[in-house]
Amino acid sequence: MIMKLADEVKVALVTAACVLGIAIIFKNVLHVQADFIVSNGPFYLFIVYLITRGQAKKSKCDKPLYWSLAIIFVTLLTIALYTV
């Protein structure tokens, strides 16, 4: 039996993986102490997704794939900013 996940759960799992990835990379690879606000950037984007979910249903941007890619982009951008 295969269970289909809700869109919110899919985006939440990507967000959780990105926040954990940021924490691991900052602590173990870059050896920097990031600000709380900066290290939780993907989480804030997830909150925006939850708030705008009803309005997004009317547009073409309602797919969880787009939101997941945006969250991954914010994560990579955050890491890149701390590497330079």
DSSP file (Angstrom, degrees, kcal/mol; ACC not computed):
  #  RESIDUE AA STRUCTURE BP1 BP2  ACC     N-H-->O    O-->H-N    N-H-->O    O-->H-N    TCO  KAPPA ALPHA  PHI   PSI    X-CA   Y-CA   Z-CA
    1    1 A M              0   0    0      0, 0.0     2,-0.5     0, 0.0     0, 0.0   0.000 360.0 360.0 360.0 122.5    0.0    0.0    0.0
    2    2 A I        -     0   0    0      2,-0.0     2,-0.5     0, 0.0     0, 0.0  -0.862 360.0-150.5-102.9 128.0    1.5    3.3   -1.1
    3    3 A M        -     0   0    0     -2,-0.5     2,-0.5     0, 0.0     0, 0.0  -0.840   9.7-138.1-100.5 131.1    0.5    6.4    0.8
    4    4 A K        -     0   0    0     -2,-0.5     2,-0.2     1,-0.0    -2,-0.0  -0.747  19.5-134.4 -88.9 130.1    0.4    9.7   -1.1
    5    5 A L        -     0   0    0     -2,-0.5     2,-0.1     1,-0.1    -1,-0.0  -0.549  20.0-111.8 -82.9 146.6    1.8   12.6    0.9
    6    6 A A     >  -     0   0    0     -2,-0.2     4,-2.0     1,-0.1     3,-0.3  -0.382  28.5-112.6 -71.0 156.2    0.1   16.0    1.0
    7    7 A D  H  > S+     0   0    0      1,-0.2     4,-2.2     2,-0.2     5,-0.2   0.878 117.4  54.9 -58.5 -39.8    1.8   18.9   -0.7
    8    8 A E  H  > S+     0   0    0      1,-0.2     4,-2.2     2,-0.2    -1,-0.2   0.874 107.0  50.6 -62.5 -37.4    2.4   20.6    2.7
    9    9 A V  H  > S+     0   0    0     -3,-0.3     4,-2.4     2,-0.2    -1,-0.2   0.889 108.4  52.2 -68.9 -39.3    4.2   17.5    4.0
   10   10 A K  H  X S+     0   0    0     -4,-2.0     4,-1.9     2,-0.2    -2,-0.2   0.941 113.3  43.0 -61.0 -47.9    6.4   17.3    0.9
   11   11 A V  H  X S+     0   0    0     -4,-2.2     4,-2.3     1,-0.2    -1,-0.2   0.873 112.6  54.2 -68.1 -35.7    7.5   20.9    1.2
   12   12 A A  H  X S+     0   0    0     -4,-2.2     4,-2.6    -5,-0.2    -1,-0.2   0.887 107.1  50.8 -65.2 -38.8    7.9   20.5    5.0
   13   13 A L  H  X S+     0   0    0     -4,-2.4     4,-2.2     2,-0.2    -1,-0.2   0.901 110.9  48.1 -66.1 -40.6   10.3   17.5    4.5
   14   14 A V  H  X S+     0   0    0     -4,-1.9     4,-2.2     2,-0.2    -2,-0.2   0.917 112.4  50.2 -63.9 -42.5   12.4   19.5    2.0
   15   15 A T  H  X S+     0   0    0     -4,-2.3     4,-2.6     2,-0.2     5,-0.2   0.923 110.1  49.4 -61.8 -45.3   12.5   22.4    4.5
   16   16 A A  H  X S+     0   0    0     -4,-2.6     4,-2.4     1,-0.2     5,-0.2   0.910 111.1  49.7 -61.8 -42.5   13.5   20.2    7.4
   17   17 A A  H  X S+     0   0    0     -4,-2.2     4,-2.3     1,-0.2    -1,-0.2   0.890 112.1  48.5 -63.7 -38.8   16.3   18.6    5.3
   18   18 A C  H  X S+     0   0    0     -4,-2.2     4,-2.6     2,-0.2    -2,-0.2   0.909 111.1  48.6 -69.4 -41.8   17.6   22.0    4.3
   19   19 A V  H  X S+     0   0    0     -4,-2.6     4,-2.1     2,-0.2    -2,-0.2   0.912 114.5  46.2 -64.8 -41.6   17.6   23.4    7.8
   20   20 A L  H  X S+     0   0    0     -4,-2.4     4,-2.5    -5,-0.2    -2,-0.2   0.900 111.7  52.3 -65.3 -40.1   19.4   20.3    9.1
   21   21 A G  H  X S+     0   0    0     -4,-2.3     4,-2.7    -5,-0.2     5,-0.2   0.907 108.8  49.7 -62.7 -42.2   21.8   20.6    6.1
   22   22 A I  H  X S+     0   0    0     -4,-2.6     4,-2.8     1,-0.2     5,-0.3   0.928 111.2  49.5 -61.3 -44.7   22.6   24.2    7.0
   23   23 A A  H  X S+     0   0    0     -4,-2.1     4,-2.1     1,-0.2     5,-0.3   0.918 113.7  45.2 -62.1 -43.7   23.2   23.3   10.6
   24   24 A I  H  X>S+     0   0    0     -4,-2.5     4,-2.8     2,-0.2     5,-0.7   0.924 115.6  46.0 -67.2 -44.8   25.6   20.5    9.7
   25   25 A I  I  X>S+     0   0    0     -4,-2.7     5,-2.9    -5,-0.2     4,-1.4   0.918 114.0  48.0 -67.0 -42.7   27.5   22.4    7.1
   26   26 A F  I  <5S+     0   0    0     -4,-2.8     6,-2.3    -5,-0.2     5,-0.5   0.913 121.1  35.9 -63.4 -41.7   27.9   25.5    9.3
   27   27 A K  I  <5S+     0   0    0     -4,-2.1    -2,-0.2    -5,-0.3    -3,-0.2   0.941 130.0  25.7 -79.4 -47.7   29.0   23.5   12.3
   28   28 A N  I  <5S+     0   0    0     -4,-2.8    -3,-0.2    -5,-0.3    -2,-0.1   0.755 131.8  27.2 -94.3 -26.0   31.1   20.7   10.8
   29   29 A V  I  <<S+     0   0    0     -4,-1.4    -3,-0.2    -5,-0.7    -4,-0.1   0.866 131.3  26.8-103.2 -52.6   32.4   22.1    7.5
   30   30 A L  S   <S-     0   0    0     -5,-2.9    -4,-0.2     2,-0.1    -3,-0.2   0.695  85.8-144.6 -87.6 -19.4   32.6   25.9    7.7
   31   31 A H        +     0   0    0     -5,-0.5     2,-0.3    -6,-0.5    -4,-0.2   0.911  51.9 133.8  53.6  48.2   33.1   26.1   11.5
   32   32 A V        -     0   0    0     -6,-2.3     2,-0.8     2,-0.0    -1,-0.2  -0.912  58.9-129.4-124.0 153.9   31.0   29.3   11.8
   33   33 A Q        -     0   0    0     -2,-0.3     2,-0.2    -3,-0.1    -6,-0.0  -0.886  32.3-158.7-101.1 104.0   28.3   30.3   14.2
   34   34 A A        -     0   0    0     -2,-0.8    -7,-0.0     1,-0.1    -8,-0.0  -0.502  23.2-100.0 -84.3 152.0   25.5   31.5   12.0
   35   35 A D     >  -     0   0    0     -2,-0.2     4,-2.5     1,-0.1     5,-0.2  -0.310  28.9-119.2 -64.4 153.3   22.8   33.8   13.3
   36   36 A F  H  > S+     0   0    0      1,-0.2     4,-1.0     2,-0.2    -1,-0.1   0.898 113.6  49.7 -61.6 -41.5   19.5   32.2   14.2
   37   37 A I  H  4 S+     0   0    0      1,-0.2     3,-0.2     2,-0.2    -1,-0.2   0.905 113.3  45.5 -66.2 -41.8   17.6   34.2   11.6
   38   38 A V  H >4 S+     0   0    0      1,-0.2     3,-1.5     2,-0.2    -2,-0.2   0.916 110.5  51.8 -70.0 -43.5   20.0   33.4    8.8
   39   39 A S  H 3< S+     0   0    0     -4,-2.5    -1,-0.2     1,-0.3    -2,-0.2   0.696 110.1  50.2 -71.1 -16.9   20.2   29.7    9.6
   40   40 A N  T 3X S+     0   0    0     -4,-1.0     4,-1.5    -3,-0.2     3,-0.5   0.097  72.8 119.4-105.8  22.6   16.5   29.3    9.6
   41   41 A G  H <> S+     0   0    0     -3,-1.5     4,-1.6     1,-0.2     3,-0.2   0.886  72.8  52.4 -54.2 -45.6   15.9   31.0    6.2
   42   42 A P  H  > S+     0   0    0      0, 0.0     4,-1.7     0, 0.0    -1,-0.2   0.854 105.3  56.7 -61.8 -32.3   14.3   28.0    4.6
   43   43 A F  H  > S+     0   0    0     -3,-0.5     4,-1.9     1,-0.2    -2,-0.2   0.890 104.2  52.1 -65.6 -38.4   11.9   27.7    7.4
   44   44 A Y  H  X S+     0   0    0     -4,-1.5     4,-1.9     1,-0.2    -1,-0.2   0.878 107.4  51.9 -66.2 -36.6   10.7   31.3    6.9
   45   45 A L  H  X S+     0   0    0     -4,-1.6     4,-2.0     1,-0.2    -1,-0.2   0.862 106.8  54.0 -66.5 -34.7   10.1   30.5    3.2
   46   46 A F  H  X S+     0   0    0     -4,-1.7     4,-2.3     2,-0.2    -2,-0.2   0.888 105.9  52.6 -64.7 -39.1    8.0   27.5    4.3
   47   47 A I  H  X S+     0   0    0     -4,-1.9     4,-2.3     2,-0.2    -2,-0.2   0.906 108.0  51.1 -62.2 -41.4    5.9   29.8    6.5
   48   48 A V  H  X S+     0   0    0     -4,-1.9     4,-2.6     1,-0.2    -2,-0.2   0.899 108.4  53.0 -62.0 -39.8    5.3   32.1    3.4
   49   49 A Y  H  X S+     0   0    0     -4,-2.0     4,-0.7     1,-0.2    -2,-0.2   0.928 109.8  47.4 -60.3 -45.5    4.3   29.0    1.5
   50   50 A L  H  < S+     0   0    0     -4,-2.3     3,-0.4     1,-0.2     4,-0.3   0.886 114.4  46.4 -64.9 -38.1    1.7   28.0    4.2
   51   51 A I  H  < S+     0   0    0     -4,-2.3     3,-0.4     1,-0.2     4,-0.2   0.903 119.3  38.6 -71.4 -41.0    0.3   31.6    4.3
   52   52 A T  H  X S+     0   0    0     -4,-2.6     4,-2.5     1,-0.2    -1,-0.2   0.365  85.0 103.4 -92.7   5.8    0.0   32.1    0.6
   53   53 A R  H  X S+     0   0    0     -4,-0.7     4,-1.0    -3,-0.4    -1,-0.2   0.874  80.2  50.5 -57.4 -41.0   -1.1   28.5   -0.2
   54   54 A G  H  4 S+     0   0    0     -3,-0.4     4,-0.3    -4,-0.3     3,-0.2   0.890 114.1  43.5 -66.7 -39.6   -4.7   29.6   -0.7
   55   55 A Q  H >4 S+     0   0    0     -4,-0.2     3,-1.2     1,-0.2     4,-0.2   0.834 108.1  59.7 -72.7 -32.8   -3.8   32.4   -3.1
   56   56 A A  H >< S+     0   0    0     -4,-2.5     3,-1.6     1,-0.3     6,-0.2   0.749  88.4  73.1 -69.8 -22.4   -1.3   30.3   -5.0
   57   57 A K  T 3< S+     0   0    0     -4,-1.0    -1,-0.3     1,-0.3    -2,-0.2   0.780  94.4  55.0 -61.7 -24.2   -4.0   27.8   -5.9
   58   58 A K  T <  S+     0   0    0     -3,-1.2    -1,-0.3    -4,-0.3    -2,-0.2   0.583 108.5  55.3 -84.6 -10.0   -5.3   30.4   -8.4
   59   59 A S  S X  S-     0   0    0     -3,-1.6     3,-0.5    -4,-0.2    -3,-0.0  -0.517  92.7-105.4-114.3-177.8   -1.9   30.7  -10.1
   60   60 A K  T 3  S+     0   0    0      1,-0.2     3,-0.5    -2,-0.2    -3,-0.1   0.508 106.4  76.6 -85.5  -4.4    0.5   28.4  -11.8
   61   61 A C  T 3   +     0   0    0      1,-0.2    -1,-0.2    -5,-0.2    -4,-0.1   0.053  61.8 101.3 -94.7  25.5    2.9   28.6   -8.9
   62   62 A D    <   +     0   0    0     -3,-0.5    -1,-0.2    -6,-0.2    -2,-0.1   0.438  50.2 111.8 -90.9   2.2    0.9   26.3   -6.6
   63   63 A K    >>  -     0   0    0     -3,-0.5     4,-1.3     1,-0.1     3,-0.6  -0.563  67.1-138.5 -78.9 136.3    3.1   23.2   -7.2
   64   64 A P  H 3> S+     0   0    0      0, 0.0     4,-2.7     0, 0.0     5,-0.2   0.763 101.1  67.2 -64.0 -23.3    5.2   22.0   -4.3
   65   65 A L  H 3> S+     0   0    0      2,-0.2     4,-2.5     1,-0.2     5,-0.2   0.916  99.6  48.7 -62.5 -42.9    8.1   21.4   -6.6
   66   66 A Y  H <> S+     0   0    0     -3,-0.6     4,-2.1     2,-0.2    -1,-0.2   0.916 113.7  45.9 -63.9 -43.3    8.4   25.1   -7.2
   67   67 A W  H  X S+     0   0    0     -4,-1.3     4,-2.3     2,-0.2    -2,-0.2   0.895 112.2  51.3 -66.9 -39.5    8.4   25.9   -3.5
   68   68 A S  H  X S+     0   0    0     -4,-2.7     4,-2.4     1,-0.2    -2,-0.2   0.910 110.4  48.9 -64.0 -41.5   10.8   23.1   -2.8
   69   69 A L  H  X S+     0   0    0     -4,-2.5     4,-2.4     2,-0.2    -1,-0.2   0.882 110.5  51.4 -65.1 -37.6   13.2   24.4   -5.4
   70   70 A A  H  X S+     0   0    0     -4,-2.1     4,-2.3     2,-0.2    -2,-0.2   0.902 110.6  48.5 -64.8 -40.5   12.9   27.9   -4.0
   71   71 A I  H  X S+     0   0    0     -4,-2.3     4,-2.1     2,-0.2    -2,-0.2   0.902 111.9  48.7 -66.7 -41.5   13.7   26.6   -0.5
   72   72 A I  H  X S+     0   0    0     -4,-2.4     4,-2.6     2,-0.2    -2,-0.2   0.901 110.8  51.7 -64.4 -40.3   16.7   24.6   -1.8
   73   73 A F  H  X S+     0   0    0     -4,-2.4     4,-2.6     1,-0.2    -2,-0.2   0.919 109.3  49.0 -62.1 -44.3   17.9   27.8   -3.6
   74   74 A V  H  X S+     0   0    0     -4,-2.3     4,-2.3     2,-0.2    -1,-0.2   0.890 111.5  51.0 -62.6 -38.8   17.6   29.9   -0.5
   75   75 A T  H  X S+     0   0    0     -4,-2.1     4,-2.3     2,-0.2    -2,-0.2   0.946 112.4  44.5 -63.2 -49.1   19.6   27.2    1.4
   76   76 A L  H  X S+     0   0    0     -4,-2.6     4,-2.5     1,-0.2    -2,-0.2   0.873 113.0  52.0 -65.1 -36.9   22.4   27.1   -1.2
   77   77 A L  H  X S+     0   0    0     -4,-2.6     4,-2.2     2,-0.2    -1,-0.2   0.897 108.9  50.6 -65.6 -40.5   22.5   30.9   -1.3
   78   78 A T  H  X S+     0   0    0     -4,-2.3     4,-1.3     2,-0.2    -2,-0.2   0.921 112.7  45.9 -62.5 -45.1   22.8   31.1    2.5
   79   79 A I  H  X S+     0   0    0     -4,-2.3     4,-1.0     1,-0.2     3,-0.2   0.909 111.8  52.3 -64.3 -42.1   25.7   28.6    2.5
   80   80 A A  H  X S+     0   0    0     -4,-2.5     4,-1.0     1,-0.2     3,-0.4   0.875 105.6  54.4 -63.7 -37.2   27.4   30.4   -0.4
   81   81 A L  H  < S+     0   0    0     -4,-2.2    -1,-0.2     1,-0.2    -2,-0.2   0.826 109.5  47.7 -66.4 -30.7   27.2   33.7    1.4
   82   82 A Y  H  < S+     0   0    0     -4,-1.3    -1,-0.2    -3,-0.2    -2,-0.2   0.645 103.8  61.6 -85.0 -14.5   29.0   32.3    4.4
   83   83 A T  H  <        0   0    0     -4,-1.0    -1,-0.2    -3,-0.4    -2,-0.2   0.750 360.0 360.0 -82.5 -22.1   31.7   30.6    2.4
   84   84 A V     <        0   0    0     -4,-1.0    -1,-0.2    -3,-0.1    -2,-0.2   0.456 360.0 360.0 -93.4 360.0   33.0   33.9    0.9
